[in-house]
Amino acid sequence: MERPRPVTIDDLRRRIDELDEQLVRLLSERAVCVRQIGRLKQTLRMAIYQPGREAEVLRRVRDAEAQLGGPLGPEAMARVFERIIDEARRIERDGAEDGHAAPTDGEDRDRRS
C-alpha cells in the first residue's frame, strides 16, 4: 500500500491562492452591493457613515468567528472587517453618480487613534 504524500509548503500556498481568489470574488460582490447602497443613501439623503450599522456588522463577525473558533479570533476578525468597512465607506462616497455625496457626519475621523 502506498503512503500518502505529505503536504508541502507549495501545496498549502496553492490552497491559499485559491482561497484568496474566492475572497476577491466575494469582496467584489460585496462592493457592488455597497455601491448600490451608496446610491440609495444619496437618493434618500442619508449619511454615508452609519455607526450603528457598523457596530452591528462588527458584532456579527466577532460572534461568527467566536462560534467558528478560527485561529484569527474575534478581535482580529473585527479588525479585518474594520478595514473592509473603511473601504466600503469610500466606495459609497466615491460612487455617487452626480458627484454630490451624501453627508458624512464625521465619517473621515480615524477611529483607530
Secondary structure, DSSP 4 states (H G I P E B T S, - for coil): -PPPPPP-HHHHHHHHHHHHHHHHHHHHHHHHHHHHHHHHHHHTT--S--HHHHHHHHHHHHHHHHHHT-SS-HHHHHHHHHHHHHHHHHHHHHT-TTS-PPP-TTTTS-TT-
